Amino acid sequence: MLHYLFKRIMAMIPMLIGITMISFAIIHIAPGSPADLLIQMNPKASPDAKARLRAYYGLDKPLPVQYYYWLKRIAVLDFGFSFSPDGRKVADKIFERMPVTVTLNVLSLLLIMAVALPLGILSSMYQHSFLDKCSTVFVFLGFAWPSFWLALLLMMLFGVKLGWLPISGLTSLNHDTLSLLGMAADYARHLLLPVLVSAFGGLAGMSRYVRSSMLEVIRQDYIITARAKGLEERSIIYRHALRNALLPIITLLGLSVPGLIGGSVIFETIFSIPGMGQLFWASAMSRDYPLIMGMLVIGSGLTLMGNLIADLSYALADPRIRVK
């Protein structure tokens, strides 16, 4: 297993370099640059001023040269400085917002698994029942409703009409005056709607995947043999069938990490949450190349780590797999 883990980690390095190469080229090919945006804000700026700005940001060099110098800095974990007026380090701006996005994504994954697994198992056990039909309707709604539209509906209902939940930010104005328990409750109230919106689509899809995987497994001969031997249905489902049915689900969980990270751009912007998604949107609009690339590297690293964890979990879940 350790040898397999080492090989997987080594294989991630060229993959990450390839991702950065493609991302770097696409970002710089896109129309507009930091110098162009600054010149547009000042109609009296001369072409010489634009050239000086490009030289100051290092944009006057050929693209391969820019990528080479950027890659050298990344190799020693130096993400450079932001092109924004504050000129702060990219790493500082990212890492102060990363805990928010990671917390939202982890809570969303936990909610998806806590609801999708029991719902999918029950739907497979009681196929074509009322519960199965209700879950099918839920799946169709989950795939059909856009997350931003659902977020706006929930904000109008629970925030504007009923006034039960806040609709923006992470804390209330009086957060610092609350007790420790009150601060935790305030965080929970602010995170409830974003987590629900982030997990809703994943709940629908994952529950359907669990149902399909369970239906395929419980039709296998060894499940029929276990029932013929008189084993309890609970033991058959949760001890024998579920473990084998989880194998494709583990793979899907690893693939769902990029979707959650990418989706955070939408609901963090809607709910005004100071996370990586909101920061990425602002940096893209201002053509802040170092900040964009820094977030892409970290997001790609988290995605590759999610896939690595999924591969290891896949090997651990099935005792028949022998990794050399």
N, C-alpha and C positions, 0 to 999 in steps of 0.2 A: 504493500500500500504506500509506503514512503517513497519507493522508487517511482510509482505511478504519480504521486503528488509532485515529485520533483520534475518529472517530464512534463506534466501539465503546466506547471509554473513557467518552465523554460519555453514552452510553446506559446505562452501568453505574451512574451516579450516582442517577438516579431509581429504578432497580431496587433499589439498596441502601437507599434511604430507605423504599421500600415494604416491604422485608423487615423493617427495624427497627420500622416502625410496627405491623405485624401482630404481630411478636414481643413488642413492649412491651405491647400490649394483652392478648395471651393470657397472658403471665406475670403481669400484675397482676390479671387476672380469676380466675386459679387460686386455689382456697381456701388460706388461710393467708398470713401475712406475717411479716417479721422480728419485728415487735412482738408478734404472737400467740405465736410460738415462745418468745420470751424470757419472756413472762408465764406461759406454761404451766410453765416451769421453776421458777417462784416462786409457790406457791399463796397467799402473803400479798400479792401485788401488787394494787393497787387499780386501778379504771378510770382514775383520774387518771394513774397511772404509765404505763398503756398509751397514753393520749392524748399524754403528754409524749414517749414513745418515737416515736410516729407523727410528731409535729412535728419531733423531732430528725432523723429520717430523711427528712423532707420528704414523707411519705406522706399528710399531711392535706390536701394540695392536690388539686384536680381532676386527673383522669388526663391530659387534654390539656395542662394547665399543667406537670405533671411531665415529659411527653414533650418539651415545648418547651425546658425548661431543660436536660434531658439532651441533646437534639440540639444545643443551642448549645455545650455542652462537647465533644461528639464532633466538632464542626466544627473545633475547634482541637486535636484528638487528646487531649483530657482525659477519661479514662474514669472519673474520680472515685475515691472511696475505698470499700473493701470494707465491708460491714456486719458482717463477722466480728469477733470480739474483738480481733484484731491490728490492725485498722484500717489496713492497708497500702494503697498505691495499687493499683488494679486492673491498671494496665499492668505494674507490677513483678511481680505474681503471675502474670500471663499469660505475659509474655515470658521469665520464667525457666523455664517449662515448655514453651513452644512448640518449642524445638529438639528435644526428645525426640519429640513427636508428629510433627513434620515429618520427622524422620529415619526414624521407623517407616513413615510413609506413603510416603516416597520409596523406601525399600528394598522395600516391598511392591509398588509400581508397577514397579520395575525387575525384581523377581522374576517378576511376572505377565507382563511383556513378554518376558523372557528364556526363559520356559518355554512360554507360550501361543502365541507366534508360530511357533516350530519345530514344536510339536505340531500346531497347526492346519494348517500347510502340508503336513506329512507325511500327515496324515489325509486331506487333499483330494487329494494326489497318489496315495495308495494307498487309494482309497475301497473300503469293504466288506472291507478286509484285516483281519488279526488286530490290527494296530496301531490301526486305526480303531475296531474293536469295543472294544478296551481303553480307548481315549480316551472312547468313549461311556459306558462304565461309570463312568469317572472323573468325567465331567460329571454323571451322575445322583447320584453320591455327594456331589459338591461342592455341588449344589443341595439335597440332602436333609439333610445333616448340619448342625445348628446350630453356629455358631462357638463358643459357650460350651461346648457338650458336647464338641466336638473338643478344645478347649483343656484341659478337665479330663482327658480320656483321655490326651493327650500328657503332661500333668503327672504323671499316675500312672505312665505307662510309663517316660519318660525321666528324671523327677525322683525318683519314689519307688521304683519297682521296680529300675531299672538304675542310678540315681544318676549319670547322665552329664551332665545339664544342670540348672542352677538353675531354680527355679519361681517366683521372685518377685524384684522389684527390678531395678536396673540394674547394680549392682556387688556384689562380695563384701565380707566384713568386712575382709579383708586387702588390699583394692584399693590403698590408698595405699602399701603396702610393696612393690608389684610394680614391675617394670621397665616401660619404655614399651611394649615388645612384649607384656609380660604384661598390662598394662592394656587394650591393644587386644583381646587374646584374651579377657579377662574380659568386656568389653563385648559381644563377638561371641557368647559363650556365653549371656549373658543375653538378647540380642536374637533369638536363633535361633527359639525357640518362638513369641514374639509375632509375628514377621514371617511365619512359616509359617501361623499361624492367620489373620492378617489377609489373607494373599494367597490362601488355599486356595479360597475361594468365587469370587474373581475369576479365578483360574487356570482353573477349570472353565468359567465362562461365556465368558471371552475366547477360549479355545481353540476353543470351538464357533462363536463369531462369526467367527473367522478362517477356520475350515473352510468355513462357509457362504458367506462372501464370496469365498473362493478358488474354490470350486466354481462360483459364478455367473460369475466372470471367465474362468476357463479354458474355458468353453463359448462364449465370444464368438468372432465371426468372425475378428478380428485375431489371436487366439491360434492358431486353426486355420491361418490363412495363414502365420504365423511357423513353425509346424511343417512346413507344406508346402514352405517355402523352405529347410528343412534346418537351421534354427538349433538349437543345443544346447538340450536340455531345461532345463538349469540356467539358461541365459540367459533362456529364455522365462519360467520361473517367477519368478526373482528380479529380472529387469530389467523385464519387461513386465507380468506378471500381478500381482505382489505390490504394486507401487506403486499400481495402481488398486484393489486389494483393501483397501489400508490406509485408504482414505477413510472408510468407516463405522466402522472401528476407532478412528481418531483421535477421531471424535465420541463414541464410547463411553468413551474414556479421559477426556475432559473431564467426562462425566456421572458417572464413577466416583469422582471426587474427593469429592463430598459423602458417598458411602457409606463411603469409607475414614475420613473425619473423624468421621462418626457412629459407625462401628464401633469407633473407638478407645476410646469410652466403655466398651465391653464388655470388650475384652481388656486394657486398662490397669487396669481394676478387678480382673479375675481375676488378672493377673500382678503386681499391686501396683506398677505403673510410674508414677512421678510425672510424668505428662503432662497435656495439656489435657483429655483425656477424663475422667480421674479427678477433676481439679479441677472440671470442669463438673458431674459427678454430685454432688460434695460441696456445691457452691454451690446446686444445685437443691434439695437436701434441706434446706438451711438458709435458703432463700428469700433468698439474697444477690443482690438485683436488679442492682446495678451490675456485679458480676462475671459474672452470667449474660448480661447485655446486651453487656458487653464481649467475651465469648467468642463470642457470636452474631455480632457485627459482624465480628470477625476471621475467624471461620469462613466467613461469607458472602462476605467479601472474597476469601478464598483460593479459594472455589468459583467466584466470578465470574472470577477471574484464570485458573483452570484452564479454564473455558469459552472465555475469550479466547485462550489459548494454543492450544486445540484448533481454534478457528476460523482462526487464523493458520497453523497447521500444515496444516490442510485446504487452504487456498489455496496454500501452498507446495508441497504434495505433488502437486497436479494442475496441470500447466502450461496446461491449457485454461481454467482459471478466471482471469478478468481482473477484478481489483477496482479500481474507480475511486474 
